Amino acid sequence: MIRYTFNINKFPDDLSWDSALICEVESDYFSIFINEIEVFKNQEFLVYELFDALHKWLIKSKDCKGDFYFVSMDEEEEPVVAFLYDEGSGNYHFESVFKLADAVFIFNDIAESFIQFKTDLSNQLLKKYKYSLK
């Protein structure tokens, strides 16, 4: 099981440009837990940027295989977050330059956690900024 925890504290003043949400929806902390172990944490994290990249990858990953490799515009080192597929086991391994612990999981964990990630992001955006996530 994968769980994302965050608190959005920054939202764009101007939504008229295409990348406003990606570049400016920021969380004052962001953590990823896998099997209740914190494997990643970062402050001042562009949470919508990760959400958008993960969403696009999941749409393309219907076969449940292949790596998710996230590089942020705010970080020089990479990967910021990666789910690396192991062909031999069929499992994924967590990787990050900020990695706190090792973790192994399956594709369904990624897909199911994304639904909760989207719900939490949507709820915070609506409650704090009256923005409805599409």
N, CA, C and O atoms as CSV, one atom per row, in Angstrom:
chain,resi,resn,atom,element,x,y,z
A,1,MET,N,N,0.836,-1.182,0.000
A,1,MET,CA,C,0.000,0.000,0.000
A,1,MET,C,C,0.882,1.246,0.000
A,1,MET,O,O,1.841,1.336,0.766
A,2,ILE,N,N,0.556,2.190,-0.851
A,2,ILE,CA,C,1.274,3.461,-0.957
A,2,ILE,C,C,0.347,4.574,-0.484
A,2,ILE,O,O,-0.843,4.584,-0.799
A,3,ARG,N,N,0.914,5.518,0.281
A,3,ARG,CA,C,0.116,6.642,0.773
A,3,ARG,C,C,0.943,7.918,0.642
A,3,ARG,O,O,2.116,7.952,1.013
A,4,TYR,N,N,0.315,8.967,0.107
A,4,TYR,CA,C,0.938,10.277,-0.041
A,4,TYR,C,C,0.350,11.203,1.012
A,4,TYR,O,O,-0.871,11.276,1.153
A,5,THR,N,N,1.192,11.910,1.754
A,5,THR,CA,C,0.703,12.895,2.719
A,5,THR,C,C,1.288,14.253,2.355
A,5,THR,O,O,2.464,14.363,2.008
A,6,PHE,N,N,0.461,15.273,2.437
A,6,PHE,CA,C,0.897,16.612,2.047
A,6,PHE,C,C,-0.073,17.658,2.569
A,6,PHE,O,O,-1.194,17.356,2.977
A,7,ASN,N,N,0.398,18.899,2.543
A,7,ASN,CA,C,-0.407,20.046,2.951
A,7,ASN,C,C,-0.130,21.188,1.977
A,7,ASN,O,O,0.932,21.809,2.028
A,8,ILE,N,N,-1.069,21.458,1.108
A,8,ILE,CA,C,-0.875,22.506,0.099
A,8,ILE,C,C,-0.880,23.869,0.794
A,8,ILE,O,O,-1.793,24.199,1.552
A,9,ASN,N,N,0.156,24.641,0.515
A,9,ASN,CA,C,0.260,25.971,1.114
A,9,ASN,C,C,0.502,27.068,0.079
A,9,ASN,O,O,0.665,28.234,0.438
A,10,LYS,N,N,0.525,26.701,-1.200
A,10,LYS,CA,C,0.742,27.699,-2.244
A,10,LYS,C,C,-0.098,27.330,-3.458
A,10,LYS,O,O,-0.147,26.173,-3.874
A,11,PHE,N,N,-0.755,28.334,-4.015
A,11,PHE,CA,C,-1.636,28.158,-5.167
A,11,PHE,C,C,-1.437,29.346,-6.102
A,11,PHE,O,O,-1.233,30.465,-5.630
A,12,PRO,N,N,-1.492,29.133,-7.414
A,12,PRO,CA,C,-1.245,30.234,-8.353
A,12,PRO,C,C,-2.309,31.336,-8.276
A,12,PRO,O,O,-3.498,31.074,-8.092
A,13,ASP,N,N,-1.839,32.563,-8.421
A,13,ASP,CA,C,-2.748,33.714,-8.492
A,13,ASP,C,C,-3.414,33.799,-9.856
A,13,ASP,O,O,-4.540,34.279,-9.985
A,14,ASP,N,N,-2.703,33.328,-10.870
A,14,ASP,CA,C,-3.179,33.424,-12.249
A,14,ASP,C,C,-3.229,32.025,-12.870
A,14,ASP,O,O,-2.192,31.391,-13.064
A,15,LEU,N,N,-4.420,31.556,-13.175
A,15,LEU,CA,C,-4.589,30.232,-13.780
A,15,LEU,C,C,-4.726,30.286,-15.301
A,15,LEU,O,O,-5.052,29.277,-15.927
A,16,SER,N,N,-4.483,31.437,-15.893
A,16,SER,CA,C,-4.695,31.587,-17.332
A,16,SER,C,C,-3.599,30.921,-18.173
A,16,SER,O,O,-3.812,30.691,-19.363
A,17,TRP,N,N,-2.476,30.616,-17.613
A,17,TRP,CA,C,-1.416,29.949,-18.380
A,17,TRP,C,C,-1.432,28.458,-18.088
A,17,TRP,O,O,-1.751,28.036,-16.977
A,18,ASP,N,N,-1.087,27.669,-19.090
A,18,ASP,CA,C,-1.241,26.214,-19.062
A,18,ASP,C,C,-0.558,25.519,-17.894
A,18,ASP,O,O,-1.125,24.581,-17.333
A,19,SER,N,N,0.613,25.936,-17.518
A,19,SER,CA,C,1.392,25.221,-16.508
A,19,SER,C,C,1.276,25.826,-15.114
A,19,SER,O,O,2.088,25.511,-14.245
A,20,ALA,N,N,0.310,26.668,-14.883
A,20,ALA,CA,C,0.190,27.340,-13.582
A,20,ALA,C,C,0.092,26.357,-12.430
A,20,ALA,O,O,0.780,26.521,-11.422
A,21,LEU,N,N,-0.744,25.344,-12.557
A,21,LEU,CA,C,-0.907,24.374,-11.475
A,21,LEU,C,C,0.370,23.562,-11.273
A,21,LEU,O,O,0.780,23.326,-10.136
A,22,ILE,N,N,0.990,23.140,-12.351
A,22,ILE,CA,C,2.213,22.335,-12.278
A,22,ILE,C,C,3.344,23.117,-11.610
A,22,ILE,O,O,4.098,22.562,-10.811
A,23,CYS,N,N,3.459,24.380,-11.930
A,23,CYS,CA,C,4.572,25.199,-11.441
A,23,CYS,C,C,4.339,25.830,-10.076
A,23,CYS,O,O,5.298,26.253,-9.430
A,24,GLU,N,N,3.086,25.905,-9.617
A,24,GLU,CA,C,2.845,26.699,-8.419
A,24,GLU,C,C,2.025,26.048,-7.319
A,24,GLU,O,O,1.905,26.637,-6.244
A,25,VAL,N,N,1.454,24.870,-7.524
A,25,VAL,CA,C,0.749,24.212,-6.418
A,25,VAL,C,C,1.812,23.493,-5.597
A,25,VAL,O,O,2.358,22.465,-5.997
A,26,GLU,N,N,2.081,24.079,-4.432
A,26,GLU,CA,C,3.184,23.605,-3.609
A,26,GLU,C,C,2.675,23.153,-2.243
A,26,GLU,O,O,1.700,23.686,-1.714
A,27,SER,N,N,3.355,22.167,-1.696
A,27,SER,CA,C,3.044,21.651,-0.375
A,27,SER,C,C,4.189,21.992,0.563
A,27,SER,O,O,5.355,21.911,0.177
A,28,ASP,N,N,3.863,22.374,1.803
A,28,ASP,CA,C,4.935,22.707,2.746
A,28,ASP,C,C,5.632,21.456,3.280
A,28,ASP,O,O,6.706,21.548,3.874
A,29,TYR,N,N,5.034,20.308,3.074
A,29,TYR,CA,C,5.700,19.025,3.292
A,29,TYR,C,C,5.060,18.007,2.363
A,29,TYR,O,O,3.902,18.155,1.975
A,30,PHE,N,N,5.796,16.998,2.014
A,30,PHE,CA,C,5.269,15.934,1.171
A,30,PHE,C,C,5.992,14.652,1.557
A,30,PHE,O,O,7.222,14.614,1.591
A,31,SER,N,N,5.231,13.607,1.848
A,31,SER,CA,C,5.813,12.315,2.214
A,31,SER,C,C,5.142,11.204,1.427
A,31,SER,O,O,3.975,11.295,1.047
A,32,ILE,N,N,5.908,10.162,1.197
A,32,ILE,CA,C,5.368,8.938,0.607
A,32,ILE,C,C,5.649,7.808,1.596
A,32,ILE,O,O,6.778,7.608,2.045
A,33,PHE,N,N,4.593,7.086,1.914
A,33,PHE,CA,C,4.689,5.912,2.772
A,33,PHE,C,C,4.373,4.685,1.926
A,33,PHE,O,O,3.407,4.677,1.164
A,34,ILE,N,N,5.189,3.656,2.067
A,34,ILE,CA,C,4.920,2.381,1.408
A,34,ILE,C,C,4.928,1.317,2.498
A,34,ILE,O,O,5.914,1.134,3.211
A,35,ASN,N,N,3.795,0.620,2.605
A,35,ASN,CA,C,3.625,-0.369,3.673
A,35,ASN,C,C,3.915,0.242,5.041
A,35,ASN,O,O,4.568,-0.364,5.890
A,36,GLU,N,N,3.407,1.467,5.228
A,36,GLU,CA,C,3.503,2.240,6.476
A,36,GLU,C,C,4.915,2.659,6.851
A,36,GLU,O,O,5.153,3.073,7.985
A,37,ILE,N,N,5.849,2.559,5.926
A,37,ILE,CA,C,7.213,3.030,6.149
A,37,ILE,C,C,7.411,4.284,5.302
A,37,ILE,O,O,7.153,4.274,4.099
A,38,GLU,N,N,7.869,5.360,5.933
A,38,GLU,CA,C,8.127,6.587,5.184
A,38,GLU,C,C,9.382,6.389,4.338
A,38,GLU,O,O,10.479,6.203,4.863
A,39,VAL,N,N,9.200,6.432,3.027
A,39,VAL,CA,C,10.314,6.213,2.098
A,39,VAL,C,C,10.803,7.507,1.449
A,39,VAL,O,O,11.855,7.537,0.811
A,40,PHE,N,N,10.015,8.584,1.626
A,40,PHE,CA,C,10.340,9.851,0.962
A,40,PHE,C,C,9.727,10.995,1.748
A,40,PHE,O,O,8.590,10.902,2.211
A,41,LYS,N,N,10.484,12.076,1.896
A,41,LYS,CA,C,9.893,13.314,2.408
A,41,LYS,C,C,10.660,14.494,1.841
A,41,LYS,O,O,11.863,14.426,1.585
A,42,ASN,N,N,9.926,15.566,1.658
A,42,ASN,CA,C,10.495,16.761,1.075
A,42,ASN,C,C,9.646,17.951,1.494
A,42,ASN,O,O,8.430,17.836,1.647
A,43,GLN,N,N,10.289,19.082,1.677
A,43,GLN,CA,C,9.570,20.311,1.982
A,43,GLN,C,C,9.488,21.157,0.722
A,43,GLN,O,O,10.321,21.041,-0.177
A,44,GLU,N,N,8.479,22.002,0.671
A,44,GLU,CA,C,8.267,22.887,-0.478
A,44,GLU,C,C,8.267,22.090,-1.777
A,44,GLU,O,O,9.056,22.342,-2.688
A,45,PHE,N,N,7.377,21.143,-1.830
A,45,PHE,CA,C,7.303,20.186,-2.929
A,45,PHE,C,C,6.180,20.562,-3.887
A,45,PHE,O,O,5.076,20.887,-3.451
A,46,LEU,N,N,6.454,20.520,-5.182
A,46,LEU,CA,C,5.443,20.821,-6.203
A,46,LEU,C,C,4.549,19.590,-6.389
A,46,LEU,O,O,4.778,18.763,-7.271
A,47,VAL,N,N,3.545,19.493,-5.551
A,47,VAL,CA,C,2.702,18.302,-5.460
A,47,VAL,C,C,1.897,18.061,-6.744
A,47,VAL,O,O,1.727,16.913,-7.155
A,48,TYR,N,N,1.411,19.107,-7.368
A,48,TYR,CA,C,0.633,18.927,-8.594
A,48,TYR,C,C,1.527,18.464,-9.750
A,48,TYR,O,O,1.065,17.758,-10.646
A,49,GLU,N,N,2.777,18.851,-9.732
A,49,GLU,CA,C,3.705,18.418,-10.772
A,49,GLU,C,C,3.848,16.889,-10.731
A,49,GLU,O,O,3.813,16.235,-11.773
A,50,LEU,N,N,4.008,16.322,-9.531
A,50,LEU,CA,C,4.083,14.867,-9.398
A,50,LEU,C,C,2.754,14.221,-9.771
A,50,LEU,O,O,2.731,13.221,-10.490
A,51,PHE,N,N,1.655,14.780,-9.293
A,51,PHE,CA,C,0.327,14.253,-9.606
A,51,PHE,C,C,0.126,14.169,-11.115
A,51,PHE,O,O,-0.319,13.139,-11.621
A,52,ASP,N,N,0.443,15.225,-11.829
A,52,ASP,CA,C,0.261,15.281,-13.280
A,52,ASP,C,C,1.135,14.236,-13.992
A,52,ASP,O,O,0.668,13.552,-14.902
A,53,ALA,N,N,2.382,14.117,-13.581
A,53,ALA,CA,C,3.286,13.138,-14.202
A,53,ALA,C,C,2.814,11.711,-13.938
A,53,ALA,O,O,2.837,10.870,-14.836
A,54,LEU,N,N,2.390,11.441,-12.719
A,54,LEU,CA,C,1.906,10.105,-12.372
A,54,LEU,C,C,0.626,9.772,-13.135
A,54,LEU,O,O,0.451,8.646,-13.602
A,55,HIS,N,N,-0.264,10.749,-13.258
A,55,HIS,CA,C,-1.509,10.557,-14.006
A,55,HIS,C,C,-1.220,10.196,-15.467
A,55,HIS,O,O,-1.807,9.257,-16.005
A,56,LYS,N,N,-0.329,10.931,-16.095
A,56,LYS,CA,C,0.019,10.663,-17.503
A,56,LYS,C,C,0.663,9.285,-17.652
A,56,LYS,O,O,0.388,8.571,-18.616
A,57,TRP,N,N,1.512,8.914,-16.707
A,57,TRP,CA,C,2.161,7.605,-16.774
A,57,TRP,C,C,1.149,6.475,-16.608
A,57,TRP,O,O,1.211,5.475,-17.324
A,58,LEU,N,N,0.225,6.629,-15.676
A,58,LEU,CA,C,-0.777,5.582,-15.454
A,58,LEU,C,C,-1.668,5.374,-16.674
A,58,LEU,O,O,-2.064,4.245,-16.966
A,59,ILE,N,N,-1.980,6.436,-17.378
A,59,ILE,CA,C,-2.781,6.314,-18.595
A,59,ILE,C,C,-2.041,5.472,-19.639
A,59,ILE,O,O,-2.660,4.688,-20.360
A,60,LYS,N,N,-0.725,5.635,-19.717
A,60,LYS,CA,C,0.081,4.903,-20.694
A,60,LYS,C,C,0.461,3.503,-20.234
A,60,LYS,O,O,0.876,2.683,-21.054
A,61,SER,N,N,0.330,3.208,-18.940
A,61,SER,CA,C,0.833,1.952,-18.369
A,61,SER,C,C,-0.247,0.921,-18.134
A,61,SER,O,O,-0.271,0.272,-17.088
A,62,LYS,N,N,-1.114,0.767,-19.065
A,62,LYS,CA,C,-2.208,-0.201,-18.929
A,62,LYS,C,C,-1.701,-1.640,-18.829
A,62,LYS,O,O,-2.399,-2.506,-18.301
A,63,ASP,N,N,-0.478,-1.903,-19.338
A,63,ASP,CA,C,0.064,-3.262,-19.287
A,63,ASP,C,C,0.751,-3.573,-17.952
A,63,ASP,O,O,1.276,-4.671,-17.765
A,64,CYS,N,N,0.747,-2.602,-17.021
A,64,CYS,CA,C,1.300,-2.786,-15.675
A,64,CYS,C,C,2.805,-3.035,-15.671
A,64,CYS,O,O,3.330,-3.623,-14.726
A,65,LYS,N,N,3.490,-2.604,-16.695
A,65,LYS,CA,C,4.936,-2.786,-16.772
A,65,LYS,C,C,5.590,-1.473,-17.168
A,65,LYS,O,O,4.975,-0.632,-17.824
A,66,GLY,N,N,6.816,-1.312,-16.773
A,66,GLY,CA,C,7.578,-0.130,-17.148
A,66,GLY,C,C,7.822,0.784,-15.968
A,66,GLY,O,O,7.101,0.746,-14.971
A,67,ASP,N,N,8.844,1.601,-16.096
A,67,ASP,CA,C,9.276,2.483,-15.013
A,67,ASP,C,C,8.519,3.800,-15.015
A,67,ASP,O,O,8.191,4.347,-16.067
A,68,PHE,N,N,8.251,4.297,-13.817
A,68,PHE,CA,C,7.816,5.675,-13.630
A,68,PHE,C,C,9.033,6.417,-13.095
A,68,PHE,O,O,9.599,6.033,-12.072
A,69,TYR,N,N,9.435,7.480,-13.786
A,69,TYR,CA,C,10.648,8.204,-13.443
A,69,TYR,C,C,10.310,9.686,-13.443
A,69,TYR,O,O,10.093,10.273,-14.502
A,70,PHE,N,N,10.264,10.293,-12.266
A,70,PHE,CA,C,9.836,11.681,-12.121
A,70,PHE,C,C,11.019,12.584,-11.815
A,70,PHE,O,O,11.774,12.362,-10.869
A,71,VAL,N,N,11.154,13.615,-12.650
A,71,VAL,CA,C,12.150,14.657,-12.473
A,71,VAL,C,C,11.394,15.963,-12.289
A,71,VAL,O,O,10.509,16.289,-13.081
A,72,SER,N,N,11.736,16.704,-11.255
A,72,SER,CA,C,11.032,17.955,-10.968
A,72,SER,C,C,11.811,19.161,-11.476
A,72,SER,O,O,13.041,19.156,-11.519
A,73,MET,N,N,11.069,20.186,-11.856
A,73,MET,CA,C,11.710,21.428,-12.273
A,73,MET,C,C,12.381,22.134,-11.101
A,73,MET,O,O,13.204,23.027,-11.305
A,74,ASP,N,N,12.035,21.740,-9.867
A,74,ASP,CA,C,12.596,22.357,-8.669
A,74,ASP,C,C,13.847,21.669,-8.132
A,74,ASP,O,O,14.480,22.183,-7.211
A,75,GLU,N,N,14.208,20.537,-8.680
A,75,GLU,CA,C,15.336,19.761,-8.166
A,75,GLU,C,C,16.365,19.509,-9.266
A,75,GLU,O,O,16.015,19.249,-10.418
A,76,GLU,N,N,17.625,19.591,-8.892
A,76,GLU,CA,C,18.693,19.322,-9.860
A,76,GLU,C,C,19.007,17.842,-9.965
A,76,GLU,O,O,19.316,17.348,-11.049
A,77,GLU,N,N,18.933,17.127,-8.849
A,77,GLU,CA,C,19.255,15.702,-8.842
A,77,GLU,C,C,18.033,14.887,-9.240
A,77,GLU,O,O,16.894,15.332,-9.100
A,78,GLU,N,N,18.290,13.703,-9.731
A,78,GLU,CA,C,17.178,12.835,-10.138
A,78,GLU,C,C,17.503,11.379,-9.886
A,78,GLU,O,O,18.673,11.015,-9.770
A,79,PRO,N,N,16.496,10.554,-9.800
A,79,PRO,CA,C,15.075,10.848,-9.865
A,79,PRO,C,C,14.571,11.412,-8.527
A,79,PRO,O,O,15.077,11.066,-7.460
A,80,VAL,N,N,13.584,12.269,-8.613
A,80,VAL,CA,C,12.938,12.740,-7.394
A,80,VAL,C,C,12.079,11.606,-6.850
A,80,VAL,O,O,12.131,11.298,-5.659
A,81,VAL,N,N,11.290,10.986,-7.719
A,81,VAL,CA,C,10.502,9.801,-7.364
A,81,VAL,C,C,10.542,8.848,-8.550
A,81,VAL,O,O,10.311,9.253,-9.689
A,82,ALA,N,N,10.834,7.590,-8.282
A,82,ALA,CA,C,10.817,6.588,-9.346
A,82,ALA,C,C,10.239,5.286,-8.810
A,82,ALA,O,O,10.531,4.859,-7.693
A,83,PHE,N,N,9.412,4.673,-9.642
A,83,PHE,CA,C,8.901,3.328,-9.397
A,83,PHE,C,C,9.515,2.471,-10.503
A,83,PHE,O,O,9.091,2.538,-11.657
A,84,LEU,N,N,10.500,1.679,-10.149
A,84,LEU,CA,C,11.268,0.934,-11.145
A,84,LEU,C,C,10.780,-0.502,-11.216
A,84,LEU,O,O,10.718,-1.202,-10.205
A,85,TYR,N,N,10.433,-0.931,-12.424
A,85,TYR,CA,C,9.865,-2.249,-12.657
A,85,TYR,C,C,10.963,-3.292,-12.759
A,85,TYR,O,O,11.952,-3.103,-13.468
A,86,ASP,N,N,10.780,-4.395,-12.045
A,86,ASP,CA,C,11.697,-5.533,-12.102
A,86,ASP,C,C,11.024,-6.643,-12.895
A,86,ASP,O,O,10.083,-7.278,-12.418
A,87,GLU,N,N,11.509,-6.869,-14.099
A,87,GLU,CA,C,10.909,-7.858,-15.004
A,87,GLU,C,C,10.889,-9.263,-14.392
A,87,GLU,O,O,9.927,-10.008,-14.578
A,88,GLY,N,N,11.934,-9.616,-13.674
A,88,GLY,CA,C,12.032,-10.955,-13.104
A,88,GLY,C,C,10.964,-11.269,-12.068
A,88,GLY,O,O,10.392,-12.359,-12.073
A,89,SER,N,N,10.692,-10.319,-11.179
A,89,SER,CA,C,9.717,-10.544,-10.111
A,89,SER,C,C,8.336,-9.994,-10.436
A,89,SER,O,O,7.340,-10.432,-9.860
A,90,GLY,N,N,8.274,-9.037,-11.356
A,90,GLY,CA,C,7.008,-8.364,-11.651
A,90,GLY,C,C,6.668,-7.298,-10.619
A,90,GLY,O,O,5.580,-6.724,-10.655
A,91,ASN,N,N,7.585,-7.029,-9.703
A,91,ASN,CA,C,7.386,-6.014,-8.664
A,91,ASN,C,C,8.009,-4.689,-9.072
A,91,ASN,O,O,8.767,-4.607,-10.038
A,92,TYR,N,N,7.673,-3.671,-8.322
A,92,TYR,CA,C,8.279,-2.359,-8.462
A,92,TYR,C,C,9.140,-2.079,-7.236
A,92,TYR,O,O,8.875,-2.584,-6.145
A,93,HIS,N,N,10.178,-1.261,-7.435
A,93,HIS,CA,C,11.055,-0.833,-6.354
A,93,HIS,C,C,11.031,0.685,-6.314
A,93,HIS,O,O,11.053,1.342,-7.355
A,94,PHE,N,N,10.987,1.237,-5.119
A,94,PHE,CA,C,11.009,2.691,-4.966
A,94,PHE,C,C,12.441,3.194,-5.053
A,94,PHE,O,O,13.364,2.588,-4.509
A,95,GLU,N,N,12.608,4.323,-5.753
A,95,GLU,CA,C,13.922,4.952,-5.840
A,95,GLU,C,C,13.747,6.463,-5.800
A,95,GLU,O,O,12.757,6.997,-6.302
A,96,SER,N,N,14.710,7.143,-5.202
A,96,SER,CA,C,14.702,8.598,-5.139
A,96,SER,C,C,16.044,9.074,-4.609
A,96,SER,O,O,16.700,8.372,-3.840
A,97,VAL,N,N,16.448,10.268,-5.019
A,97,VAL,CA,C,17.634,10.869,-4.420
A,97,VAL,C,C,17.366,11.216,-2.956
A,97,VAL,O,O,18.306,11.433,-2.192
A,98,PHE,N,N,16.105,11.269,-2.563
A,98,PHE,CA,C,15.704,11.564,-1.183
A,98,PHE,C,C,15.222,10.307,-0.443
A,98,PHE,O,O,14.573,10.421,0.597
A,99,LYS,N,N,15.524,9.133,-0.955
A,99,LYS,CA,C,15.004,7.884,-0.406
A,99,LYS,C,C,15.426,7.699,1.046
A,99,LYS,O,O,16.597,7.838,1.399
A,100,LEU,N,N,14.425,7.377,1.886
A,100,LEU,CA,C,14.664,7.113,3.300
A,100,LEU,C,C,14.734,5.620,3.596
A,100,LEU,O,O,15.359,5.210,4.573
A,101,ALA,N,N,14.097,4.808,2.760
A,101,ALA,CA,C,14.057,3.358,2.975
A,101,ALA,C,C,13.746,2.669,1.657
A,101,ALA,O,O,13.199,3.277,0.737
A,102,ASP,N,N,14.098,1.403,1.580
A,102,ASP,CA,C,13.768,0.587,0.414
A,102,ASP,C,C,12.327,0.110,0.519
A,102,ASP,O,O,11.792,-0.042,1.617
A,103,ALA,N,N,11.708,-0.125,-0.624
A,103,ALA,CA,C,10.342,-0.648,-0.636
A,103,ALA,C,C,10.077,-1.377,-1.938
A,103,ALA,O,O,10.564,-0.989,-3.001
A,104,VAL,N,N,9.287,-2.451,-1.833
A,104,VAL,CA,C,8.872,-3.256,-2.974
A,104,VAL,C,C,7.348,-3.301,-2.951
A,104,VAL,O,O,6.737,-3.414,-1.888
A,105,PHE,N,N,6.738,-3.212,-4.137
A,105,PHE,CA,C,5.282,-3.167,-4.232
A,105,PHE,C,C,4.858,-3.593,-5.623
A,105,PHE,O,O,5.708,-3.855,-6.475
A,106,ILE,N,N,3.569,-3.668,-5.867
A,106,ILE,CA,C,3.046,-4.093,-7.163
A,106,ILE,C,C,2.333,-2.934,-7.855
A,106,ILE,O,O,2.042,-1.909,-7.239
A,107,PHE,N,N,2.061,-3.113,-9.127
A,107,PHE,CA,C,1.411,-2.063,-9.919
A,107,PHE,C,C,0.071,-1.647,-9.319
A,107,PHE,O,O,-0.247,-0.459,-9.286
A,108,ASN,N,N,-0.714,-2.610,-8.846
A,108,ASN,CA,C,-2.020,-2.265,-8.269
A,108,ASN,C,C,-1.893,-1.303,-7.095
A,108,ASN,O,O,-2.776,-0.471,-6.883
A,109,ASP,N,N,-0.805,-1.403,-6.326
A,109,ASP,CA,C,-0.574,-0.450,-5.237
A,109,ASP,C,C,-0.433,0.965,-5.783
A,109,ASP,O,O,-0.958,1.914,-5.201
A,110,ILE,N,N,0.267,1.105,-6.890
A,110,ILE,CA,C,0.451,2.423,-7.510
A,110,ILE,C,C,-0.898,2.956,-7.992
A,110,ILE,O,O,-1.255,4.098,-7.703
A,111,ALA,N,N,-1.636,2.143,-8.716
A,111,ALA,CA,C,-2.921,2.568,-9.281
A,111,ALA,C,C,-3.933,2.907,-8.189
A,111,ALA,O,O,-4.620,3.925,-8.276
A,112,GLU,N,N,-4.031,2.071,-7.173
A,112,GLU,CA,C,-4.999,2.310,-6.094
A,112,GLU,C,C,-4.621,3.539,-5.270
A,112,GLU,O,O,-5.493,4.309,-4.866
A,113,SER,N,N,-3.337,3.721,-5.022
A,113,SER,CA,C,-2.919,4.885,-4.233
A,113,SER,C,C,-3.141,6.180,-4.998
A,113,SER,O,O,-3.372,7.228,-4.395
A,114,PHE,N,N,-3.071,6.112,-6.335
A,114,PHE,CA,C,-3.300,7.313,-7.133
A,114,PHE,C,C,-4.718,7.832,-6.945
A,114,PHE,O,O,-4.931,9.044,-6.920
A,115,ILE,N,N,-5.674,6.949,-6.813
A,115,ILE,CA,C,-7.071,7.358,-6.604
A,115,ILE,C,C,-7.186,8.167,-5.311
A,115,ILE,O,O,-7.842,9.208,-5.285
A,116,GLN,N,N,-6.552,7.692,-4.246
A,116,GLN,CA,C,-6.596,8.426,-2.976
A,116,GLN,C,C,-5.805,9.726,-3.063
A,116,GLN,O,O,-6.218,10.742,-2.505
A,117,PHE,N,N,-4.667,9.700,-3.761
A,117,PHE,CA,C,-3.863,10.905,-3.986
A,117,PHE,C,C,-4.712,11.974,-4.669
A,117,PHE,O,O,-4.718,13.134,-4.256
A,118,LYS,N,N,-5.427,11.573,-5.717
A,118,LYS,CA,C,-6.284,12.513,-6.443
A,118,LYS,C,C,-7.398,13.048,-5.545
A,118,LYS,O,O,-7.700,14.241,-5.584
A,119,THR,N,N,-8.008,12.189,-4.746
A,119,THR,CA,C,-9.076,12.616,-3.830
A,119,THR,C,C,-8.542,13.622,-2.816
A,119,THR,O,O,-9.162,14.661,-2.587
A,120,ASP,N,N,-7.401,13.322,-2.211
A,120,ASP,CA,C,-6.822,14.227,-1.213
A,120,ASP,C,C,-6.425,15.561,-1.832
A,120,ASP,O,O,-6.668,16.615,-1.245
A,121,LEU,N,N,-5.819,15.523,-3.008
A,121,LEU,CA,C,-5.435,16.748,-3.702
A,121,LEU,C,C,-6.671,17.570,-4.044
A,121,LEU,O,O,-6.707,18.778,-3.811
A,122,SER,N,N,-7.676,16.913,-4.594
A,122,SER,CA,C,-8.918,17.586,-4.956
A,122,SER,C,C,-9.577,18.238,-3.735
A,122,SER,O,O,-10.021,19.384,-3.802
A,123,ASN,N,N,-9.638,17.511,-2.637
A,123,ASN,CA,C,-10.263,18.035,-1.414
A,123,ASN,C,C,-9.528,19.256,-0.878
A,123,ASN,O,O,-10.158,20.233,-0.472
A,124,GLN,N,N,-8.207,19.205,-0.877
A,124,GLN,CA,C,-7.445,20.355,-0.386
A,124,GLN,C,C,-7.600,21.566,-1.296
A,124,GLN,O,O,-7.772,22.688,-0.818
A,125,LEU,N,N,-7.540,21.342,-2.606
A,125,LEU,CA,C,-7.695,22.463,-3.539
A,125,LEU,C,C,-9.065,23.116,-3.421
A,125,LEU,O,O,-9.186,24.340,-3.470
A,126,LEU,N,N,-10.089,22.296,-3.265
A,126,LEU,CA,C,-11.447,22.823,-3.138
A,126,LEU,C,C,-11.625,23.566,-1.820
A,126,LEU,O,O,-12.152,24.678,-1.799
A,127,LYS,N,N,-11.198,22.969,-0.745
A,127,LYS,CA,C,-11.385,23.551,0.580
A,127,LYS,C,C,-10.564,24.835,0.781
A,127,LYS,O,O,-11.078,25.828,1.296
A,128,LYS,N,N,-9.311,24.809,0.378
A,128,LYS,CA,C,-8.418,25.944,0.643
A,128,LYS,C,C,-8.484,27.045,-0.413
A,128,LYS,O,O,-8.318,28.223,-0.096
A,129,TYR,N,N,-8.731,26.657,-1.685
A,129,TYR,CA,C,-8.619,27.625,-2.775
A,129,TYR,C,C,-9.861,27.681,-3.663
A,129,TYR,O,O,-9.895,28.420,-4.647
A,130,LYS,N,N,-10.866,26.908,-3.315
A,130,LYS,CA,C,-12.121,26.859,-4.068
A,130,LYS,C,C,-11.866,26.522,-5.532
A,130,LYS,O,O,-12.526,27.041,-6.433
A,131,TYR,N,N,-10.891,25.640,-5.747
A,131,TYR,CA,C,-10.554,25.189,-7.092
A,131,TYR,C,C,-10.987,23.730,-7.235
A,131,TYR,O,O,-10.616,22.884,-6.422
A,132,SER,N,N,-11.770,23.445,-8.267
A,132,SER,CA,C,-12.235,22.096,-8.506
A,132,SER,C,C,-11.319,21.393,-9.496
A,132,SER,O,O,-11.180,21.815,-10.644
A,133,LEU,N,N,-10.702,20.320,-9.035
A,133,LEU,CA,C,-9.810,19.532,-9.869
A,133,LEU,C,C,-10.612,18.821,-10.956
A,133,LEU,O,O,-11.645,18.212,-10.678
A,134,LYS,N,N,-10.131,18.903,-12.186
A,134,LYS,CA,C,-10.852,18.308,-13.308
A,134,LYS,C,C,-10.440,16.882,-13.505
A,134,LYS,O,O,-10.943,16.213,-14.407
